[in-house]
Amino acid sequence: MKIALLGAESTGKTRLAGELAAHLRQQGKTVTVVPELLREWCLREGREPRPGEQLPIAREQERLAEEAAARGEIVIADTTALMVAIYSGMLFEDGELYRFALERQRRYDLTLLTGLDLPWVADGLHRVGPQVREQVDALVRKALADAGVAYRVVYGQEQERLANAVTAIESSTAAAAAAPGRRWQWLCDKCSDPQCEHKLFALRSPP
């Protein structure tokens, strides 16, 4: 099972990836967490990638995820090529990168989008500012819609966030067992809209 964690900066992707991996390992499962290569690259180089450097980063991000999946492990990708394409697209136009990212995103069994309910925290380099998060979040949702990829938004503080992500994984696993070969799609019980967020997580009260 390949799980993609997407989301704007400072929305808890890395922490959630680690907590999910620990939870699944306690159940006896073998889990590989693929780190965010774009962030590692920026920290190492001390700058943003140039146009010609974006696609190789995206390709390596996906290569590592597929390599782990080929070993039969559960893969949790702490972001995917799609986030590289989105951040790149805010600076440069690269149709090849965007097409590659959309094609690879379709290969994930479950896509979780981390919500904007966590406070923004500066890191001194990669994070631009809290005002950018809404823009990035909107771009991620549009890209997933363009790719026809169903996703679930994960909200909550501390253990609530983890519990909601676990609920999403269990729902996806149950749906896959009930209909082998069919992609999971979550539907709102109020309006049948897969983009709706009325009840995207189990532990919060409906609006």
N, C-alpha and C positions, 0 to 999 in steps of 0.2 A: 504494500500500500504506500502510495506516494502522497504526502500531505504538503501543500504549499501554504506558507504563511505570508500574506501580503499586507501592506499597510503603509501609511505615511510615517515619517520620522517620529520617533519618540512615542510610539503607540504600543510598546512592549513586546515586539515580535521575538527578540532574542530571549528574553526571560521566559516567554510562553513556550518557545521551542524547547528550552531546557526543562521546564516543568512538565511538559507533555511527555518528553522522553523518559524522565524519571518515573512518571506515573505508569507508562506502558511497560517499562522494564520491571517494575514491581509486579506486573502481571506475568512475568516470565518471557516477554517478547524481546526480540533483538531489534534495536533501534539505532539508526544513524542520523545524527543532526548535521546537515550541510550548512555551514556558516555563510553569512552574507559576504561574498567576495568583493563587491563594490566598496563596501565600507572598509574592509581590510586593505584594499588597494589604495583608497584615499588616505588612510592613516599611514601607510607605508611610504607613499610618494609625497604626501603633504600637499596635495592638490586634487582637483577634479580631473577625470580622464578627458583627453582630447577626443575629437570625433572618431578617429581611426582606432582608438583604444577601447571603445565601448563594446563593440561586437565581440572581440576576443574574451572580454570579461564575462559577457552573457553566455557565450559558448562554454566556457570553463565551468560556470555555475551549473549549467544543465548537465555537463559531462559528469560531474561529481555526483549529482543526484541519480543519474541513470546507472552509473557504476555501482552505487550502493543498492539500487533496486534490483540490479542483475544478480546480486548475491542473495536475493530473497529476503531482504530485511525491510522493516518499516522505515521509510525515509521521511524525515521532517525537514523541509527546506526552509531555512530562515531567510526567506525571500527567494525570488526566481528571476529569470532573465527579463520577465515583464517589468519588474521594478527598475532594472537597468535601462530598459527602453523608455520608460516613462520619465525618469530623471534626465536621460539623454535628450528626449524630445522637448524638454523644457528649455534646452540650450541649443540643440542642433536638430536638423531634420535628417532622419536616417530610416528610410522605408524598409530596407533590408533587415535592420535590427528589429524593428517593430513587427514585421512579418514572422521573423524567426521566433520572437518571444511569444506571439500569439499561438503559433503552431505548437510550441513546446508546452505552453500552459494547458492546452487541451489534454496533455498526456497525464496530468495529475489526477488522482482519484478523488481528492477533496481539496477545495480551496477555501481557506479561512481568511477573512479580512479583519484585521484588528481595528476596533472602533476608536474614535477620537475622544473618548471620555477620560483618558489619562492626562495628567498635566504635562506640558511640554518642558523638556529639560535640555539645556544647551550642552554640547559636547566639545565646543571649541574648534570644530573643523567642519564635519559633514552636515550638521544640522543648520539649516538656514535661518529659520524663525518660525514661530507658531502660526503666522499668517499663511505660510505655505502649506500647512497640513491639509486645510480644506481643499485647496487646489489639487494636491496630489491625490487625496481620497477620491475626488470627483473623477480624476483621470484614470485611476485604477478601476473604478466601477464602469466607466465607459469602455475601457479596454476589455474587461471581462464580458461585457455585453457584446462588443464587436466579435469576440472569439466564441460567443455562445456558451460560455462557461458559467455554470451555476456556482454560487458561492454563499457562504454564511458569514454574517458579521458577528464578531465576538466582542461583547462588552463585559464590564464588571471590574471590580477592584480585587486585587490579591487573589485569594482562592476562588472567588466567584468567577473570575475570568477563566481560570483553569477548568473549573467545573463545567462552564458553558462550552468550552472547546472540546472537552471530553464527551459531552452530550452530542455535539455535532459529529464527532468521529463515530460514536456508537450508532447514531442514526444512519450514517453513511454505510457502515458495515452491515447493519441489519437490512438496509435496502438492497445492498449488493448480494447478500445471501438469498433474499427473497426473489430477486430478478437478476440472475447471473448474466454478465455481459452488458447490462443496461446501466448507463451512467446515472448516478444519484442526482436528484433534483429536489430541492426543498420548496414547498409551496405554502404560502400563508393560508391559515385556515379561515381568514376573514375575507380575502379578496382573490386568492389563487394567483397572486403575483409573486414570482420567485425573487423579485427585487425588493419586495416589501419587508419591512423590519418590525412588524407588529409583535411577532413572537419568535424572534430569531434565537433566543436563548431561554432556557427552561427556568432559571432561578430568579428572574426578575418579574415583577408584576406587569401584565399587559397595560399599554397606555390607555 
